[in-house]
């Protein structure tokens, strides 16, 4: 509770924070545990307190990571799906042991007209995620493969709070909807350029 207050009192009115704590439900996830699965209904709006969530799009052949959610953030797709009352077309998976506060969708809608800070938070979340998804499109359309992969690894390292990732080539391939052979070749090229250092199941950002 104290961690939640420390993060969100810098974002919201004190009265809104108290309402969130009154109506919200705390939820803990272990690393690797799903918060939302594809084709399930999203129950409530999550506010991140600690850890990180990976938001990904799946099909029968694999998945593609869309973005990460960190403390002080929520998921724009959750906000949209809550409004439309539709099933989720993405999955969210804990990257670390993670703690959330789940807010009732009815309160989320009520606060849009009641608290300017909540309205700004929601609109800023939409804007940030549109920018993130445009960057993802740009990375496929305009970036060299090695730059796209390095960009993703750096973001993953930032989320995990380490420059030395316990992350093998197959896991990178899975997250980027690619093949291990392609990823291994590009990581080797990045190592030759002095941008990463590779070990057994380790990728270190230099």
C-alpha positions as CSV (number, residue, x, y, z in Angstrom):
1,X,0.0,0.0,0.0
2,X,2.8,2.4,0.9
3,X,4.6,1.7,-2.4
4,X,1.3,2.4,-4.3
5,X,0.9,5.7,-2.5
6,X,4.5,6.7,-3.2
7,X,4.1,6.1,-6.9
8,X,0.6,7.4,-7.5
9,X,0.4,10.4,-5.2
10,X,2.8,12.1,-7.7
11,X,0.3,11.4,-10.5
12,X,-3.2,11.7,-9.0
13,X,-5.1,13.8,-6.4
14,X,-4.8,12.5,-2.9
15,X,-8.6,11.9,-2.7
16,X,-8.5,9.8,-5.9
17,X,-5.6,7.7,-4.5
18,X,-7.7,7.0,-1.4
19,X,-10.7,5.9,-3.6
20,X,-8.4,3.7,-5.6
21,X,-7.2,2.0,-2.4
22,X,-10.8,1.7,-1.2
23,X,-12.3,0.1,-4.4
24,X,-9.2,-1.6,-5.9
25,X,-8.0,-5.1,-5.3
26,X,-4.3,-6.0,-5.0
27,X,-3.0,-8.8,-7.2
28,X,0.4,-10.5,-7.1
29,X,1.9,-12.4,-10.1
30,X,5.0,-14.7,-10.1
31,X,7.5,-14.2,-12.9
32,X,6.2,-16.0,-16.0
33,X,2.5,-16.0,-14.8
34,X,-0.2,-14.7,-17.2
35,X,-2.3,-11.8,-16.1
36,X,-4.6,-11.9,-19.1
37,X,-4.9,-14.5,-21.8
38,X,-6.1,-14.1,-25.4
39,X,-9.9,-14.4,-25.8
40,X,-10.5,-13.8,-22.1
41,X,-12.4,-10.9,-20.6
42,X,-10.3,-8.3,-18.8
43,X,-11.6,-7.8,-15.3
44,X,-10.8,-4.3,-14.2
45,X,-8.0,-1.8,-15.0
46,X,-4.5,-2.7,-13.7
47,X,-2.2,-0.1,-12.2
48,X,1.4,-1.3,-11.9
49,X,3.0,-1.1,-8.5
50,X,6.1,-3.3,-9.0
51,X,7.6,-5.6,-11.6
52,X,6.7,-5.5,-15.3
53,X,4.2,-7.0,-17.7
54,X,4.9,-8.0,-21.3
55,X,2.0,-7.4,-23.7
56,X,2.1,-9.7,-26.7
57,X,0.0,-10.7,-29.7
58,X,-0.3,-14.4,-30.3
59,X,-1.3,-16.7,-33.2
60,X,-0.9,-20.4,-33.8
61,X,2.7,-19.9,-35.0
62,X,4.0,-17.8,-32.2
63,X,3.8,-14.4,-30.7
64,X,5.1,-10.8,-31.1
65,X,5.9,-8.5,-28.1
66,X,4.0,-5.2,-28.5
67,X,5.3,-3.3,-25.4
68,X,6.0,-3.5,-21.7
69,X,4.2,-2.0,-18.8
70,X,6.2,-0.7,-15.8
71,X,5.3,0.7,-12.3
72,X,3.2,3.9,-12.6
73,X,1.6,2.7,-15.8
74,X,-1.5,0.9,-17.1
75,X,-2.5,-0.9,-20.3
76,X,-4.2,1.1,-23.0
77,X,-5.7,-2.0,-24.6
78,X,-7.2,-2.9,-21.3
79,X,-8.8,0.6,-21.1
80,X,-10.2,0.2,-24.6
81,X,-11.5,-3.4,-24.0
82,X,-13.1,-2.3,-20.8
83,X,-15.1,0.4,-22.6
84,X,-16.2,-1.9,-25.4
85,X,-16.8,-5.0,-23.1
86,X,-15.0,-7.2,-25.6
87,X,-12.6,-10.2,-25.1
88,X,-8.9,-9.5,-25.1
89,X,-6.9,-10.0,-28.3
90,X,-3.6,-9.8,-26.5
91,X,-1.9,-11.6,-23.6
92,X,0.0,-10.1,-20.7
93,X,2.8,-12.0,-18.9
94,X,4.8,-11.0,-15.8
95,X,8.5,-10.5,-16.6
96,X,9.3,-10.2,-12.9
97,X,7.4,-10.9,-9.7
98,X,4.7,-8.2,-10.1
99,X,2.2,-6.4,-8.0
100,X,-0.9,-4.7,-9.4
101,X,-3.9,-2.8,-8.1
102,X,-7.0,-3.8,-10.1
103,X,-9.6,-1.0,-10.4
104,X,-13.3,-1.6,-11.2
105,X,-14.2,-0.6,-14.7
106,X,-17.2,1.3,-13.4
107,X,-15.0,3.5,-11.2
108,X,-12.6,4.1,-14.1
109,X,-15.5,5.5,-16.2
110,X,-16.8,7.5,-13.3
111,X,-13.4,9.1,-12.6
112,X,-13.0,10.3,-16.2
113,X,-15.5,13.0,-15.4
114,X,-14.7,13.5,-11.7
115,X,-10.9,13.7,-11.6
116,X,-8.8,15.7,-14.2
117,X,-5.7,13.7,-13.3
118,X,-7.3,10.4,-14.2
119,X,-8.6,11.8,-17.5
120,X,-5.0,13.0,-18.3
121,X,-3.5,9.7,-17.2
122,X,-5.8,7.7,-19.5
123,X,-5.3,10.1,-22.5
124,X,-1.5,10.1,-21.9
125,X,-1.6,6.3,-21.8
126,X,-3.3,6.2,-25.2
127,X,-0.9,8.7,-26.7
128,X,2.1,6.8,-25.3
129,X,1.0,3.4,-26.7
130,X,0.1,4.8,-30.1
131,X,3.7,6.2,-30.2
132,X,5.1,2.8,-29.1
133,X,3.2,0.9,-31.7
134,X,4.2,3.4,-34.4
135,X,7.8,2.8,-33.4
136,X,7.2,-1.0,-33.7
137,X,5.9,-0.5,-37.2
138,X,8.9,1.7,-38.0
139,X,11.3,-0.9,-36.7
140,X,9.9,-3.5,-39.1
141,X,9.6,-1.1,-42.1
142,X,12.8,1.1,-41.8
143,X,15.3,-0.3,-39.3
144,X,18.0,-2.8,-40.1
145,X,17.4,-6.2,-38.4
146,X,20.3,-5.8,-36.1
147,X,19.1,-2.4,-35.0
148,X,15.6,-3.7,-34.3
149,X,16.9,-6.6,-32.3
150,X,19.4,-4.5,-30.3
151,X,16.6,-2.0,-29.6
152,X,14.4,-4.7,-28.2
153,X,17.2,-6.3,-26.1
154,X,17.9,-2.9,-24.6
155,X,14.3,-2.4,-23.7
156,X,14.1,-5.8,-22.2
157,X,17.3,-5.1,-20.2
158,X,15.7,-1.9,-18.9
159,X,12.6,-3.7,-17.8
160,X,14.6,-6.4,-16.1
161,X,16.9,-3.7,-14.5
162,X,20.1,-5.5,-15.7
163,X,22.6,-5.1,-18.5
164,X,23.3,-8.9,-18.4
165,X,20.1,-10.7,-19.5
166,X,19.5,-14.4,-18.8
167,X,17.9,-14.7,-22.2
168,X,18.8,-17.3,-24.9
169,X,18.5,-16.9,-28.7
170,X,15.3,-18.9,-28.9
171,X,13.6,-16.6,-26.4
172,X,14.6,-13.6,-28.5
173,X,13.3,-15.3,-31.6
174,X,10.0,-16.1,-29.9
175,X,9.5,-12.5,-28.7
176,X,10.2,-11.1,-32.1
177,X,8.3,-13.6,-34.2
178,X,11.5,-14.8,-35.9
179,X,13.6,-17.9,-36.1
180,X,16.5,-18.9,-33.8
181,X,18.9,-19.2,-36.8
182,X,18.2,-15.6,-37.9
183,X,18.5,-14.3,-34.4
184,X,21.7,-16.1,-33.7
185,X,23.3,-14.8,-36.9
186,X,22.3,-11.2,-36.1
187,X,23.4,-11.5,-32.4
188,X,26.8,-12.8,-33.6
189,X,27.1,-9.8,-35.9
190,X,26.2,-7.4,-33.0
191,X,28.9,-9.1,-30.9
192,X,31.5,-8.6,-33.7
193,X,30.5,-4.9,-33.7
194,X,31.1,-4.7,-30.0
195,X,27.5,-3.9,-29.1
196,X,26.7,-7.0,-27.1
197,X,28.6,-9.9,-25.5
198,X,27.2,-13.4,-25.8
199,X,27.5,-16.2,-23.3
200,X,25.7,-19.4,-22.6
201,X,22.1,-18.3,-22.1
202,X,23.4,-14.7,-21.5
203,X,23.2,-11.6,-23.6
204,X,25.1,-8.6,-22.1
205,X,24.6,-5.0,-23.4
206,X,27.9,-3.2,-23.9
